[in-house]
Amino acid sequence: MGSAAARPAKSDLVRQAVLAQVEQFTLGDLAAQVPVAGPQLIKKVLAEMKQQGTVRLVGRGRGARREVVQ
């Protein structure tokens, strides 16, 4: 078994993918970029980032998009 310290945590991978976004993005966009992370983890990380003021929700429902706050 490999060392857990050798690779970043899944939540860190999601966070890095979010911060790398230059335009608005959807949950599906992130799921495609970080296939090792499940939808629940992606939603959890986005909720944490929204609470910190790093990410803003644009729209509601199925077509909701998010953007990184500068």
N, C-alpha and C positions, 0 to 999 in steps of 0.2 A: 504494500500500500504506500502511496506517495504522501509526502508531507503536505499538510493543509496550508502551511506557511508559504509554500512554493507557488501557490496560485491565489489570486484574489477571490474574495467571497462573491457569491452570485449577486448579492445586493450591491456590492461595490461595482461590479460589471454593469449593472443596470444604471447606477448613478453616473458612471463615466459615459455611458451611451447617451443618457439624457443631456448631460452637459456638453456633449459634442454636437448636439442638434443646432442648426443655424436657422431653421424655419419651423413652423408649427408641425407637430407630429401627433400620431395616434398611438393607441396601445398596440395595434397591429404592427406599426412601424418598429416599435421597440421589441416586440416579440420576434420579429424577423431578424433584428440585429443581435439579440441576445437569446438564442434558442435554448440555452441551458436553464434560463429562468422561466418559471411558470407564470401564468397570468396573475395569480394572487400575489406573488412576490413583487411583480412589476407594479401592481396597484398599490401595494403597501409602501414601496419606495417612493412612488409618485405622491402619495398622501403625505408622507413625511416631508418631502421636498416642498410641497404646497404649503404645509404648516410653517416651514422655515422661510417661505417667501421666495424660493428659488424658481418655482414653476407656477405658472398661472393657467387655469382652465379656460378655454375659449369654446363656448357652445355647450350644449347639453345633450344627453342621450347617446345614441349609437354613433352619431357623427361628431361627437365631442373631440376637440383637438386640444393640445397643450402647447405651451411655448415657454422657453427659458426666459426669465425676467433678467434684464441686463442691469 
